[in-house]
Amino acid sequence: MVLLAGGTGGAKLARGLLDEVGEQLVVIANTGDDIEVHGGYVSPDPDLVLYWLADRIDDRGWGLRDDSFVVMEALRALGEDVWFNLGDRDLAVCIQRARRLGEGARLTETLAELSRALGVPARVLPPSDAAVRTQVRARGEWVGFQEFMIRDRAEGPVEGVEVRGTGSAHATPEVLEAIEQARAVVIGPSNPVISIGPILEVDGVADALRATAAPVVAVSPLVRGSVLKGPTDLFMAWAGHPLNADGICAYYRGLIDGLVSDERATDVPTLETDVEMADAEARRRVARETLTFAAALHG
């Protein structure tokens, strides 16, 4: 079972799917948000997914539960502009990843090592081992995605989006094999433009989705017509799609066979259901209903 994911919505669905399919779960996580900071290589979306799968996610919605921030406090005391906050144990993960990459390890390998360290039975894969970076243009200036989201507080309107590095980024063999052998592929309830878009722009991923015999189903990131977290509205407006079920389907046109949403779409089969995942029971329910829907489409 393959899930394309980025952000909190994708991570929550990954946790529900883990309960349903266990070690058969493969998550392809967005790396367009990756950043090198504080001497570490930060991979926010893969780490977010792994912390959710390990039941180690903090209540604030990111980072490791009950982490301390001694290093960040010390950096501030030394006069550093600490706009990107990392807990101490989270920073340790990122420093080790930077070291392993410096030794020549693939990003795929470093995520597998973290999975084992956290005791996660599922696989979490980057779409490519090459660096891809999402850049956002707002107020006449191009900035990295993390700068836009954190330092600039996602102040729009969004004037442009580029995923840089995709010209030399190719899907890994592990990603292509997972999609080819999948019984179902689910696009998580993530921001289509900046959480799923960078995955789809990696050479080979979209072609693999079009070629797979498995049903491809998207789960809407909209709950009762609204965005629960993040600037999906800003990016969908930039992409020229309405913030509704039809807009989500339009973004994924040619890739998906169905949509899971609390609003019916016009152009694809839709499972109308509550897609809010406020607790573990809801996450399992959305995962189970999505898999059942995908199986019905395949039949």
N, C-alpha and C positions, 0 to 999 in steps of 0.2 A: 504494500500500500504506500503510495508516494504522495507526499504533501508538499506543495510549494508554499513557503511561509516567510513572513517578515512582520515585525512588530508584535504587539500584545495579542491581537486577535488571532494571528496565525499560531502563536505559541500556546494560547489557551486551547485551540482546536487540536494541536499536536498532543497536548496532555490528555484530552478526551480520547483521541485515537489510540494512544498508548494503552489505555484501559481496554479498548476493544480488540486490538490486533497485536499488542505486545511487540516482540522483537521483529515482527514483519514490517513495522513502520520504518519508512525512510523519509526524512525531511530534507528537502533542498531549500536552504535558507539564504536569504538575500545577503550579499556582501558589499552592496553599493554604499552602505553606511560606514564601512570600515575606516579606521583612522589610526595613525600612529601618534601617540601622545604620552607624556610622562615616562618615556623610555619603553613603553609597551606597545604591542600591536593589538588594538581593540577591535573585536568583531562583534558588534552589538547584537545583531539579530541571531546568529548562530548561538551565541552565549545565552541570550534570553531564552531561546528554545531549550537549550540544555539545562538551564537552571529550573525551568518549568518541569521538564521531564524528570529531573532528579528530585522534585519537590523541595528545591532549595531557594526558590524565588522569594525575594523580600516583599513585605507588604506594600512598599512604595511602588511596586510594579517593575522594578529593574534591580539588577545586582543580587548579591547573595544575602540570604536572611541573616540578620543580626551582625552584619559586617561593621567594622570600625573604619574611621576616616582619619587616622593619625597622620598618614603621609600627606594627605591633602592639606590638613591643618598646618603641618610643618612647612610645606611649600608656600602657603599663603604667608606664613610668618617670615619667610625669606624674601618676600616681595613678588612672588610669582602670581601671574594672572591665571588663577585656576578657574577656568570657565567650564571645563569638562571634568566632572566629579567621578572618581572611582574609589570604591571601598578598598581596604587594604588587601583582602583576600582576592577580590576581583582584579586588582592591580597585579598581584602575584601571578594569576592566570595569564594576564596579558604580557607580562615580562617574560615568562617562560615561553609563550608562543613566539615572541619576537626573537628569543634566543634560538629556538628550534628552526624558525624560518631562516635565520642567519646562518645556521649550520647546513642549510640546503633541504630541509624537510618541506614537503608539500603542505599547503593549508589543509588539504583533506586529511593528511596524517595527524596534524596537530589537533583537529577537532575529534578525530577518533581517539587520540590519547586522552583528551579531556573527558570524552564520553566514558571511557573505562575508569578514569579516576573518580568520576561522579557516580559510577554504577548504573549508567543508563543503558538499557538493553537495545534501544532503537539506534539507527544510524542517522547522524546529522551531517549533511554534505554541503560544501560550497558548490555553486554552479560551475565555477572554474577555479583553478589554482592561481590564475593570473589576477593581478589587481584590477578591479573595476571600481570607479568612484563616481557617485552621483553628485552633480553640481547643480545648484539652483541659482537662477537669476531673479533678483528682487530689488526694487528701488534702483535699477540701473547697474547693479553690481553682481558679478558671479562669485558665489561662495560655496564652500563644501557643505554637504547636507547637514553635518553635525553643527557647523557654525550657524546655518540658517535656523535649525530647530532650537538650539540651546542658547547661543549667544544672541541671536536676533529674535528669539522667541516666536519663530514661524510667522513673522509679520509680512503679510502679503500686500498686494496681490503677487502671485507668481507670474513672472514674465518669460521664463524659460527653464527647461530641464535638459540636462545632458548627462549621459552615463559614459564617462570617459574611460578609455582602456578596452572597450569591447572589440576594437579592431584587431587586437592581438589575443583576446580571451576566447578560449574554446572550452566547450563543455568537457568535463572530465569523463573518462571511461566509466567510472562508477555511476555518474549521473545518467549517462546514456543507457547503461545496462539496467538501472533501476526503472527508468521510464519504459523501456522496451519490455521488461518482464512483469510490469505492474498488473495487478488485477483491477485497480482503480487508481486514478490520479485526481487529487483534490487540490484546487487552488484555494488557499485559505482566505479567511475574512480579513484581508490585509489591504492597505492602500494600494490600489491597482497600479498607480503611476510610479510611486517611489519605493514600494516594497516588493511588488511582483514584477514590475517593468524591467528593473535591472537584471533579474533572472532571465526573463524572456529575451533580452538583448544579447545575452551571451551566445555566441555562435554555436548552433546545433541544438539548443534547448527547444525553441519553438518548433523546429522541424521534427524533433523527436516526439513532441506532443501531438503534432498533426499525423505522424506515422503510427503511433501506438495503437494497438488493437483494444486497449483498455478505454473505458469511458472516462472522459475528462469533465469534472464537475467543479464549478466555482461556488463558494459560499460567500454571500454578500456581506460586506463590512458595515452595512447600514442596518440600524435597529430602529424600527418605526419611523423610517425616513430620515434619521439623523445619524451623525457620526458620534460614537461614544468617546473616542480618544484619537487625537492627532488631526492633522490638517488635510484629510482626504478631500474636503470640499474645495480647498484652494487648488489642489492639483488636478482634480477632475474638471474644474472650471477652466484651468489652463489647457487641458487636453481637449476641451470642447464637448464634453459629455455631461448630460444632466445627472444630478445626484439622486438617482433612483435605479430600480432594477434594470430598466432598459439601458441606462447609461453604463452600468457595470457590464452588461452583455455586449454593448457596442465596443467597449475597450477590449474585450476578449473575443471579438468576432473571428470566426474561423478556427478557434482553438477549443471551445467548450461545447459539450453535448447537452449540458443542463445547468440549472442554477438552483441553489438552495437559498431561499429568501422569504421574508415575511410579506413580500409584495410580488405579485405575478408579473413575469416578464412577457413581452409580446412575441419574441422571436425564437425562444428556446423552451423546452419543457422545464417547468418550474415546480419544485417541491416547496409549497407554502407552509412555513413553520416558524416558530419563534427561534431566532438565531442569536439571542442574547445568551451569553455564557457567564452568568454571575457566580456560579459555584460549580463544584465537581460534578454534581448530578446533571446540571445543565450542559456541561462540557461533554459528558458521556452521551447524553441524549442527542445533541447535535451531531456528534461523531457517528453514532449508531444510525440515525436517520439518514445522514449523508451517504454512508456506505450502502444502506438498503436501497436508497434512490439510485445510486450509481449502478448497483447490481441489476436493478429493474431496467435501466436504460440499456445495459449490455445485453440483457435477454431479448 
